[in-house]
Amino acid sequence: MRDVTIIGAGMGSRWGKYSGSLIEMMAEASLSAIDDAGTDEIDAVFVANMGAGRINNQTALGSALIDYLNLFPAVGASIENGPASGATAARIGYMAIASGVHDVVMITGGEKMRVAPGPVVTDFVATMAHPEAEYIHGITFPSLGALLARLYFEKYGVTSEDLARIAIKNHQNGLKNPHAHIRQKITMEGILTSREAKLNNPMIADPLHLYDMCPVSDGSASIIMCSMNKVQEFEKTPIIKFAGTGQGMDTMAVHEREDPTFLKAVKIASDQAFKMAGLTREDIDFAEIHDAFEILELAELESAGFYERGKAHLSVREGETELTGKFPVNTSGGLKARGHPVGATGVAQLCELVWQLRGEAGERQIPNDPKHGYAVNFGGFGNNVVSTILSRVKG
Amino acid sequence: MSADEDILRPKPNKVNPENSPYSAKFINLVDGSKMVVRQITREETKKVIPLFYDIVKINKDFYDLVGARILGELLAYVQYRVQDEYVLLGQVHDTGEVLGLVNGYLSFNDPKIGISYHTMTFKRGLRVGAHLFVAKMEHHLDYLQNDEVKIVAESHIGFRRWMEELRLEENFDFEHPVGGVPSYNLTRKNWESYVKPERCFGTENRPIPEEYLKTVKENILLPEDVMYQITGTPKDEFLKGF
């Protein structure tokens, strides 16, 4: 197997609401990554997207993007794995290069969700739930997030204040990210402790408030992957190695899990990624965590092995996961502030890892020369998870 | 006043925004800032009017349509061509930045009926519109002694915020002056049982500190990034198209 690197990373214009077409939006990110990589000689394009066929009435996005950008003779395909589509596409890109089938692969994730009304989007996302055991009974993802939060509250003493702390941190990071959908300072008083907080931050699914959840976003992100033995051609330093990837599965129906507060698929995916990278949790300098709901930031950090079970919130209270903390989490603003166009999220997480490892993250750059970054991209409600580790190996 | 003007200028109702003005309050917003909500005078309204000259160019989320209508309503207010109109502004307490505006008037035929004109937010994501709209209802129900307020919305956002979230009642027999469309009602019963206790905030923040009032009176300006906030495009770039 050949080693694989990432030589280009780019995101489209600021996430949020995009006025052009889905393909235009994905082309913006792709061109940005191509510019960054310094090459458009791409062998294959894998497009990560969850719902264009349903929401945008468009399919065959791999073909469409290659055609739009005139990347022929590149070949391509669309990859759909729910909100984990992005990291799944990158994992397939890794396999394509590591196996020697392709040398240079572009992964572009994009989702244009804001053309649909809120209830339609909520229903669209809910189609990932178990069709007979969950969906037909009206379960939505906010309600699953709420059930998980309630269990966490009762089992580990996590509080609404803890979730608000995470949201405040991620919004603070998002303020420093020019691509972020939500660039809005929030305060504990404004969203939780003042009387007005009841209207500012209404309850959506008890115990989750509006600011405990990510927004619905349009957005795109792209990376260019290349075999290590070809990377010298591009004189791209520092070299960012695709050091580890793992994928884990769990039951679709959350109630069938032995302990719903432990995300088994996150553990499996993370263990695989760490084994492949030859690293330990202590080696990781920062992480991008799939915080579709702020409770997931805690649960994923614990299930991935960065914190003991039921203890991550204590580190949040100590400020350990802030930008200047011992272990910065979601330096991009995470799904909470950067936004969550589902197919693009996993790719954007890898963009953030690349920029941090290169020292190109601007105002949100973490100190101390980071060498290893971790990302977890969470599909379904934790039934299909992809973890990735990127490492700076030269420069 | 000329004889014509004497006819053209509406005679105030017994209870009206001049003799029963809204008492200023402040509301804590999500970003930690305080929004002063207050009724402005005709002289101050003259300073607000130019703020709309660029807003009416924004063809997004009905800003052009609503902006143009508000512009007309403000011009009518300063020139005495609306029955008992009032304008409430939401401003940041220490900068004077205008975060939003609401306005309305009283019925000539039935002073117990309030007519809601418009709600516009200049800084999004802070729930400014939700707070200001309820402040407007507070003005009608608690200060102007209306028993019900007639309401319509141009935008989908407005419809969700007012008709759905505030549980307004259909009053489709009433043709609303804004657009001549069927109206919705906020009744006193709904106000006292739900909207006031659950949705009306900042009432304990009265009177507001003198320094807040001084600042907001001296500085009536739009947030610098208003165009970007609404359109996603910086102001200079946006206005190049005009």
Interface residues (C-beta under 8 A of the other chain):
Chain A: S13 R14 G16 K17 P117 I182 Q184 K185 I186 T187 E189 G190 I191 S194 R195 E196 A197 K198 L199 N200 N201 Y211
Chain B: I27 N28 L29 V30 D31 G32 G125 L126 R127 A130 H131 V134 H156 E198 R199 F201 G202 E204 G232
